[in-house]
Amino acid sequence: MEVDDQVVEWRRHLHRHPEPSFEEHETARFVAETLEGLGGLNVERPTETSVLARLSTGRPGPTVALRADIDALPIAEESGVEFASERPGLMHACGHDGHTAMLLGAARELLAQELPGGEIRFLFQHAEELAPGGARDMVAAGVMDGVDLVYGCHLWTPLEYGKVVARPGPFMAAADFFKLTVTGRGGHAGLPHTADDTIAAAAAIVTGLQHIVARRIDPLQPAVVTVGSLHAGDAPNVIPGEAVLTGTTRSFDAATREQLPRLIEQVATSVAAAHGTSAELDYRFGYTPVVNDPTATALVQDAIGDRLADLKPIMGGDDFSAFLQHAPGCYAFIGAGGEFPHHHPRFRIDERALALGTRLHVQVALQALGEMT
Ligand code: NI
């Protein structure tokens, strides 16, 4: 079978069988078995649900790492595709099935190539979608030891098919996470003066948090504070004793990033106190920003050729940044033109992008080995 058709077939198989972050057992097994089946690769399992394959020429030269993330999301699929998820409540709604298939295709293609020297590493990373992320576990297992350049890509539906973005410098934001627990005396909904209303306090906290970016952060420094969940109460006539909010912050600048937890705590505790309740903050630093190395990006841009497009940095995060802390590299976005955004139940990609992404992996590896050997 032609590699492009094979990649589509692999992608559809993965799409049918999504697994959540840190639970990619079948996916990792499928990846490892497929790689073993290609022959000529050293296949390892750096962690329980990740896979590393090495293609070594046995001759001196640089080591280039190519990365794909393999996890899915807890979303019930409504895309209507014939190869939709067979696992209720789980869906490849970010395109990681495509990333995995493209990197498998690239491994197949590179095995058939005459390589000048050096080594190519294929990193199939688990748990990109869930902080603290899988990348750091793989790094700790040594997958980046001796790597000279790391390249990865994300299919991107807001970008039209045929276009590819590789931008030097800061490209994706730091992604951190918080949980706020508001507590107070619960009680009778008809006698609010005998209770402390945690729901009213939580609502005021959500509103108060909007002022952090609007009024407290340097307007020239991008930042996001989003409350993504708010849970409290079970009955219309009961004031609950607890309300729990969770959310995420995004930033690029290190000082802004450091400032955010302090500001969230200040707003939450003060607003809670004003309502006779108290609030406690649990804040977790997640992914560092994705910052593309200018030299590595120039190499990737050469491989992209006239498909190169521009895109402003985005406030999405990605733990590809964990690999970038150990070697210069570039994270590219491949246009996969679709109607619905990533992480949407009706998310679909333009599958033609898979062939493009596969070839770009191959090109980048060949170019890096050629130029750096
Ligand atoms: Ni993604």
Residues whose N, C-alpha, C, O or C-beta is under 5 A from the ligand:
A	BS01	NI	C94
